[in-house]
């Protein structure tokens, strides 16, 4: 009887240890991967910190106004691709807002679309919803097509909105891939 109890508890102990191994092993691998990512981030931070300090010393010696961290990183080119896309989207939106206000059209809302990458170029799109008189809308479209930057209206919806017309435009600009 004691022998059977030892066998039962022995088998139960082996099953528990196997389960514990299969639960703990993936967690241990995740911890190792996280440590590697932290080491990479730490080395990147140290490099940026050293670069910032050297440039800060140079600006202090040249008696210029010290740069902020954001200005310095932008000057050094540490702006990510996603940030460049957002900057271009915001510039596009600001241009559209200025054009709409000059044509007396009222903005209702806007949205940013994710960047679409093609083989040779990228498409950066902004959606904007506004309302106003159709004559002013025609002038707004003319202003877009005559701008210095090439904008393309990729989607247009026109609908009745009270006494005015409502408009939705998805406007894209193209950037070559570098």
C-alpha positions as CSV (number, residue, x, y, z in Angstrom):
1,X,0.0,0.0,0.0
2,X,2.8,2.4,0.8
3,X,4.5,1.4,-2.5
4,X,1.3,2.4,-4.4
5,X,1.1,5.7,-2.6
6,X,4.8,6.5,-3.6
7,X,4.0,5.6,-7.2
8,X,0.9,7.8,-7.3
9,X,2.7,10.7,-5.7
10,X,5.8,10.1,-7.9
11,X,3.7,10.2,-11.1
12,X,1.8,13.2,-9.8
13,X,5.1,15.0,-9.0
14,X,6.5,14.2,-12.5
15,X,3.3,15.6,-14.1
16,X,3.4,18.7,-12.0
17,X,7.1,19.3,-12.8
18,X,6.4,18.8,-16.6
19,X,3.5,21.3,-16.5
20,X,5.6,23.7,-14.6
21,X,8.4,23.4,-17.2
22,X,6.0,24.1,-20.1
23,X,4.6,27.1,-18.3
24,X,7.9,28.6,-17.0
25,X,10.0,28.0,-20.2
26,X,8.1,30.4,-22.5
27,X,8.1,33.0,-19.7
28,X,11.8,32.7,-19.4
29,X,12.3,33.1,-23.2
30,X,10.1,36.3,-23.1
31,X,12.2,37.7,-20.3
32,X,15.4,37.1,-22.3
33,X,13.9,38.8,-25.3
34,X,12.8,41.7,-23.2
35,X,16.3,42.1,-21.7
36,X,17.8,42.2,-25.2
37,X,15.3,44.9,-26.3
38,X,16.1,46.9,-23.1
39,X,19.8,46.7,-23.8
40,X,19.3,47.9,-27.4
41,X,17.2,50.8,-26.2
42,X,19.7,51.6,-23.5
43,X,22.6,51.7,-26.0
44,X,20.5,53.9,-28.3
45,X,19.7,56.3,-25.5
46,X,23.3,56.5,-24.4
47,X,24.4,57.3,-28.0
48,X,21.8,60.0,-28.3
49,X,22.7,61.4,-24.9
50,X,26.4,61.6,-25.7
51,X,25.6,63.3,-29.1
52,X,23.3,65.7,-27.4
53,X,25.9,66.6,-24.8
54,X,28.6,67.2,-27.3
55,X,26.4,69.4,-29.4
56,X,25.2,71.2,-26.3
57,X,28.8,72.0,-25.5
58,X,29.5,73.2,-29.0
59,X,26.5,75.6,-28.9
60,X,27.6,76.8,-25.4
61,X,31.0,77.6,-26.8
62,X,29.6,79.4,-29.8
63,X,27.3,81.5,-27.6
64,X,24.2,80.5,-29.5
65,X,20.8,79.8,-27.9
66,X,20.9,76.2,-26.7
67,X,18.7,73.8,-28.6
68,X,16.0,71.8,-27.1
69,X,16.1,68.0,-27.3
70,X,13.4,67.9,-30.0
71,X,15.2,70.5,-32.1
72,X,18.5,68.7,-31.7
73,X,17.1,65.3,-32.7
74,X,15.3,66.9,-35.7
75,X,18.6,68.6,-36.7
76,X,20.5,65.3,-36.4
77,X,17.8,63.5,-38.5
78,X,16.5,61.3,-35.7
79,X,12.9,61.8,-37.0
80,X,11.3,58.4,-37.7
81,X,9.4,57.6,-40.9
82,X,6.1,57.6,-39.1
83,X,6.8,61.1,-37.7
84,X,7.7,62.3,-41.2
85,X,4.4,61.0,-42.4
86,X,2.5,62.7,-39.6
87,X,4.4,66.0,-40.3
88,X,3.4,65.8,-44.0
89,X,-0.2,65.0,-43.1
90,X,-0.4,68.0,-40.7
91,X,1.2,70.3,-43.3
92,X,-1.4,69.1,-45.8
93,X,-4.2,69.6,-43.3
94,X,-3.0,73.1,-42.5
95,X,-2.9,74.0,-46.2
96,X,-6.4,72.6,-46.6
97,X,-7.7,74.5,-43.5
98,X,-6.2,77.8,-44.8
99,X,-7.7,77.2,-48.2
100,X,-11.1,76.4,-46.8
101,X,-11.1,79.4,-44.5
102,X,-10.2,81.7,-47.5
103,X,-13.1,80.3,-49.4
104,X,-15.6,80.7,-46.5
105,X,-16.1,76.9,-46.1
106,X,-16.6,75.4,-42.6
107,X,-14.6,72.4,-41.5
108,X,-16.6,69.7,-39.7
109,X,-13.9,67.1,-39.0
110,X,-10.8,65.5,-40.5
111,X,-9.0,62.2,-40.3
112,X,-5.5,60.8,-41.2
113,X,-5.1,57.6,-43.2
114,X,-2.2,55.3,-42.9
115,X,0.6,55.6,-45.4
116,X,0.4,53.3,-48.3
117,X,3.8,52.1,-49.7
118,X,4.1,51.3,-53.3
119,X,7.2,50.1,-55.2
120,X,8.5,53.5,-56.1
121,X,6.4,55.9,-54.0
122,X,4.3,56.4,-50.9
123,X,0.8,57.7,-50.7
124,X,0.0,60.0,-47.7
125,X,-3.7,60.8,-47.4
126,X,-5.9,63.1,-45.3
127,X,-9.7,63.0,-45.2
128,X,-11.6,66.2,-44.5
129,X,-15.3,66.9,-44.1
130,X,-16.7,70.4,-44.5
131,X,-19.8,72.3,-45.6
132,X,-20.6,75.5,-47.6
133,X,-21.7,77.0,-50.8
134,X,-21.0,75.0,-54.0
135,X,-19.5,78.1,-55.7
136,X,-16.9,78.4,-52.9
137,X,-16.3,74.6,-53.2
138,X,-15.5,75.0,-56.8
139,X,-13.0,77.8,-56.0
140,X,-11.5,75.6,-53.2
141,X,-10.9,72.7,-55.8
142,X,-9.3,75.2,-58.2
143,X,-7.0,76.3,-55.3
144,X,-5.9,72.7,-54.6
145,X,-5.1,71.9,-58.2
146,X,-3.1,75.2,-58.6
147,X,-1.0,74.6,-55.5
148,X,2.7,74.0,-55.5
149,X,2.4,70.5,-54.0
150,X,0.7,67.9,-56.1
151,X,-2.5,67.0,-54.4
152,X,-5.0,64.5,-55.8
153,X,-8.6,64.1,-54.7
154,X,-9.0,60.3,-54.5
155,X,-12.5,60.3,-53.0
156,X,-15.3,62.8,-53.0
157,X,-18.8,62.7,-51.5
158,X,-21.3,65.5,-51.8
159,X,-24.5,65.5,-49.7
160,X,-27.2,67.8,-48.6
161,X,-26.6,69.3,-45.1
162,X,-29.4,71.7,-44.1
163,X,-29.3,74.8,-46.3
164,X,-25.7,74.1,-47.4
165,X,-24.0,71.2,-49.2
166,X,-21.7,68.9,-47.2
167,X,-18.5,67.6,-48.7
168,X,-16.1,64.8,-47.9
169,X,-12.7,64.7,-49.7
170,X,-9.9,62.2,-49.3
171,X,-6.9,64.1,-50.6
172,X,-3.6,62.3,-51.2
173,X,-0.1,63.5,-51.9
174,X,2.7,61.4,-53.2
175,X,6.3,61.1,-52.0
176,X,9.0,59.1,-53.7
177,X,10.5,56.3,-51.6
178,X,14.0,56.9,-50.5
